[in-house]
Amino acid sequence: MDVLELARWQFGITTVYHFLMVPLTIGLSVLVAGMQTAWLRTGNERYFKMTKFWGKLLLVNFAMGVVTGIVQEFQFGMAWSAYSRFVGDVFGAPLAMEGLIAFFVESTFLGLWIFGWDRLPKRVHLACAWAFSLATMASAYFILSANSWMQHPVGVEFVNGKPTMNSIFAVLTNNTALAAIPHTLAGAFSVAAAFLVGVAGWHLWRRRSASDSDAGVHRDVWRASLRLGAWVGIAAFAVLAITGDTQGKLMFQQQPMKMASAEALCHTEKPASFSILAIGDVAGANCEDVKTFTVPALLSFLAHNDFSTEVPGVENLIGQYQAKYGTNYPNDPDLGPLAGKPIDYVPNLPVTYWGFRAMIGFGAIGAGIGLLALWLTRRGRIPGARWFPLLLVVGIVTPFIGNSAGWIFTEMGRQPFVVAPNPTGVEGMWMFTAQAVSQLSVGEVWTSLISLTVLYLGLGVVELFLMRKYVRGGVDGVLPPPAHGGEAGSDDALSFAY
């Protein structure tokens, strides 16, 4: 592999791994704040126990997210320095706002929440929980604004051959960002919801026996957590469907090649059918060799809200892209083996086609498991079959896969651009991925790729160990021991800090 391919693998591995922590932190922080609010308003000890248990898991995940996220900032200088120099004037602003505003508030109020259980008034302590959770969403907003600018550059002008921001408001209100933000947040809640359903369902199943000595102590905690997670997961999937439809219409306008690659649509169709699945090599030169199962005219509706819109295919778009952006890379020695070579405007079709379906499919599976869990636990029921906890625990990974597949599709679908051109924006405002990579040797990139992969594997082992430890420990593992025997009272629990 050459430097470009290795650099892309490195960024992909570190980013996907980091993003495993991000949605769980965002979704779980809001749910934990909601649990604490319910406890403060009702005085019900169940909600206090829920806050303590899920809050402990939130802290473990947040800590790992911070550690893995630090590397992301260095990626731009390590392997993508040319990109950093090109877009630094624009890209740096939302990243700086994320670090100086969102992350500062996030970390400050999280610290107050951790150590303020027996030191702050209850309402002030609750306000810290909400400040932290809202700051996590603000952090996502700034990061997504930066990423959306790469998908659809706005608010810039060319100065000395480089984009210079002339409107931070335009960057932060980019219609691509405004569609991506609720979609990503809904994905985060789907992850947190499946986590609640899986963990709580496992504990609830273990305490299904009426003779279980622990049944009367914590069973209500697990039932409430499971049902909360199930309802949140169903609602999150509904939001994902609505916001995904909005994103599809923007994609049709802004990145038609990405839409065509999502469907492996080789030739223009009017009306265009939506492919449910394909049998054969979707990347093959002969499209007729691929058999697809389709819904007639649905892709036209997704693109333009009607059933007759023409959707251009890959083969037809190639010529349009060549006319607008050139047929060959510049004859620049910095481009290495790609210098002067023809530009391949078609993304990796198997990745984009199946990634798009994995995003939708695994998201639907997660919501379906939540709906099934609601039905099976109605009116106090607890299924006794062994498949019940197994299904719920396996269901934890489904939204993680869906989120990751969605991001892989989003990023790989815009190739060969690292900054995709805006069809109605500044002329010449784009950057090929091949132009963005640092001038490094293959050995240097291999070294950093292997080092970071091994490091992240080690962190993954630590994360799984800690999560498993506190999940198995249950509520008793996060509450203080009773002062005088029996169950810990609220006064004892309030005096316990994480």
Long-range contacts (C-beta under 8 A, 24 or more apart in sequence): 1-442, 2-336, 2-337, 2-442, 3-336, 3-437, 3-438, 3-440, 3-441, 3-442, 3-445, 4-336, 4-338, 4-433, 4-434, 4-437, 6-442, 6-445, 6-446, 6-449, 7-79, 7-80, 7-437, 7-438, 7-440, 7-445, 8-433, 9-449, 10-75, 10-79, 10-445, 10-448, 10-449, 10-452, 11-75, 11-79, 11-80, 12-408, 12-411, 13-449, 13-452, 13-453, 13-456, 14-68, 14-71, 14-72, 14-75, 14-452, 14-456, 15-72, 15-75, 15-407, 16-404, 16-407, 16-408, 17-68, 17-456, 17-460, 18-65, 18-68, 18-69, 18-71, 18-72, 19-403, 19-404, 19-407, 20-400, 20-404, 21-61, 21-62, 21-64, 21-65, 21-68, 21-69, 21-463, 22-65, 22-69, 22-140, 22-188, 23-184, 23-187, 23-188, 23-190, 23-191, 23-192, 23-399, 23-400, 23-403, 24-61, 24-188, 24-191, 24-192, 24-195, 25-58, 25-61, 25-62, 25-65, 25-136, 26-133, 26-136, 26-137, 26-140, 26-185, 26-188, 26-189, 26-192, 27-188, 27-189, 27-190, 27-191, 27-192, 27-193, 27-195, 27-232, 28-54, 28-57, 28-58, 28-61, 28-192, 28-195, 29-58, 29-62, 29-129, 29-132, 29-133, 29-136, 30-133, 30-136, 30-137, 30-189, 30-192, 31-189, 31-192, 31-196, 31-228, 31-232, 32-58, 32-129, 32-133, 33-126, 33-129, 33-130, 33-132, 33-133, 36-125, 36-126, 36-129, 37-126, 37-130, 40-122, 40-123, 40-126, 45-490, 46-220, 46-221, 46-224, 47-224, 48-490, 48-493, 49-218, 49-221, 49-475, 49-479, 50-221, 50-224, 50-225, 52-475, 52-478, 52-479, 52-493, 53-221, 53-470, 53-474, 53-475, 53-477, 53-478, 54-196, 54-225, 55-478, 55-498, 56-470, 56-477, 56-478, 56-498, 57-195, 57-199, 57-467, 57-470, 57-471, 59-110, 59-114, 59-498, 60-463, 60-466, 60-467, 60-470, 61-463, 61-467, 62-110, 64-459, 64-462, 64-463, 67-459, 68-456, 68-459, 71-452, 78-438, 78-448, 79-437, 79-438, 79-440, 79-445, 79-448, 80-418, 80-436, 80-437, 80-438, 81-438, 81-439, 82-334, 82-435, 82-436, 82-437, 82-438, 82-439, 83-418, 83-419, 83-431, 83-435, 83-436, 83-437, 85-162, 86-162, 86-163, 86-419, 86-431, 86-435, 86-436, 87-149, 87-150, 87-163, 87-419, 87-431, 89-162, 89-163, 89-164, 89-165, 90-149, 90-153, 90-155, 90-156, 90-163, 90-164, 90-165, 90-171, 91-146, 91-149, 91-150, 93-165, 93-168, 93-171, 94-142, 94-143, 94-145, 94-146, 94-149, 94-171, 94-172, 95-142, 95-143, 95-146, 97-142, 98-138, 98-139, 98-142, 98-143, 98-146, 101-138, 101-142, 102-135, 102-136, 102-138, 102-139, 102-141, 102-142, 103-135, 103-139, 105-131, 105-132, 105-135, 105-138, 106-132, 106-135, 106-136, 106-138, 106-139, 109-135, 114-497, 114-498, 115-497, 115-498, 117-494, 117-495, 117-496, 117-497, 117-498, 118-494, 118-495, 118-496, 118-497, 137-185, 140-181, 140-184, 140-185, 140-188, 141-177, 141-181, 144-177, 144-180, 144-181, 144-184, 145-171, 145-172, 145-174, 145-177, 147-177, 147-180, 148-174, 148-176, 148-177, 148-180, 149-174, 149-177, 150-414, 150-418, 150-419, 150-420, 151-176, 151-254, 151-255, 151-410, 151-414, 151-420, 152-176, 152-250, 152-254, 152-255, 152-420, 152-422, 152-425, 153-419, 153-420, 153-421, 153-422, 153-425, 153-426, 153-429, 153-430, 154-422, 154-425, 156-425, 156-426, 156-429, 157-426, 158-426, 158-428, 158-429, 163-426, 163-429, 175-250, 176-250, 176-254, 179-243, 179-246, 179-247, 179-250, 180-247, 182-239, 182-243, 183-239, 183-240, 183-243, 183-244, 183-246, 183-247, 186-236, 186-237, 186-239, 186-240, 186-243, 187-236, 187-240, 187-363, 187-399, 187-402, 187-403, 187-406, 188-403, 189-232, 189-233, 189-235, 189-236, 189-239, 190-233, 190-236, 190-237, 190-240, 190-363, 190-366, 190-367, 190-399, 190-402, 190-403, 191-399, 191-400, 191-403, 192-229, 192-232, 193-229, 193-230, 193-232, 193-233, 193-236, 193-366, 193-370, 193-399, 194-229, 194-233, 194-366, 194-369, 194-370, 194-395, 194-396, 194-397, 194-398, 194-399, 194-400, 195-229, 195-396, 196-225, 196-226, 196-228, 196-229, 196-232, 197-226, 197-229, 197-230, 197-233, 197-369, 197-370, 197-373, 197-392, 197-395, 197-396, 198-392, 198-393, 198-394, 198-395, 198-396, 199-225, 199-393, 199-396, 199-471, 200-225, 200-226, 200-229, 201-226, 201-373, 201-388, 201-389, 201-392, 201-393, 202-389, 202-392, 202-393, 202-471, 203-474, 204-377, 204-382, 205-382, 205-383, 205-384, 205-388, 205-389, 206-389, 207-382, 208-382, 208-383, 208-384, 217-475, 217-487, 218-474, 218-475, 218-476, 221-475, 223-377, 223-380, 226-373, 226-377, 226-392, 227-373, 227-374, 227-377, 229-370, 230-370, 230-371, 230-373, 230-374, 231-370, 231-374, 233-366, 233-367, 233-369, 233-370, 233-399, 234-367, 234-370, 234-371, 234-374, 236-367, 237-363, 237-364, 237-366, 237-367, 240-363, 244-360, 245-302, 248-302, 248-303, 249-302, 249-303, 249-304, 249-305, 252-302, 252-303, 252-304, 252-311, 253-423, 254-420, 254-422, 254-423, 255-413, 255-414, 255-420, 256-312, 256-317, 257-314, 257-317, 257-321, 257-345, 257-346, 257-347, 257-413, 258-347, 258-352, 258-413, 258-414, 259-303, 259-311, 260-311, 260-312, 260-313, 260-314, 260-317, 261-314, 261-346, 261-347, 261-349, 261-352, 261-353, 261-413, 262-352, 262-353, 262-356, 262-409, 262-413, 263-299, 263-311, 263-353, 263-356, 264-290, 264-292, 264-314, 264-349, 264-352, 264-353, 265-299, 265-311, 265-313, 265-314, 266-313, 266-314, 266-315, 267-313, 267-315, 267-316, 268-310, 268-311, 268-312, 268-313, 268-316, 269-299, 269-300, 269-310, 269-311, 269-313, 270-300, 270-308, 270-309, 270-310, 270-311, 271-296, 271-297, 271-299, 271-300, 271-307, 271-308, 271-309, 271-310, 272-297, 272-299, 272-300, 272-303, 272-309, 272-310, 272-311, 273-297, 273-298, 273-299, 274-298, 274-299, 274-302, 275-299, 275-353, 277-357, 278-353, 281-350, 282-349, 282-350, 282-353, 282-354, 283-348, 283-349, 283-350, 314-346, 314-349, 317-345, 318-345, 318-346, 321-345, 324-421, 325-421, 325-430, 329-432, 329-434, 330-435, 332-435, 334-435, 334-439, 335-434, 335-435, 336-434, 338-434, 343-416, 343-432, 344-416, 345-416, 347-412, 347-413, 347-414, 347-415, 348-412, 348-415, 351-408, 351-409, 351-412, 352-409, 352-412, 352-413, 355-405, 355-406, 355-408, 355-409, 355-412, 356-405, 356-409, 358-401, 358-402, 358-405, 359-402, 359-403, 359-405, 359-406, 359-409, 360-402, 361-402, 362-398, 362-399, 362-401, 362-402, 362-405, 363-398, 363-399, 363-402, 365-395, 365-398, 366-395, 366-398, 366-399, 366-402, 369-395, 369-398, 370-395
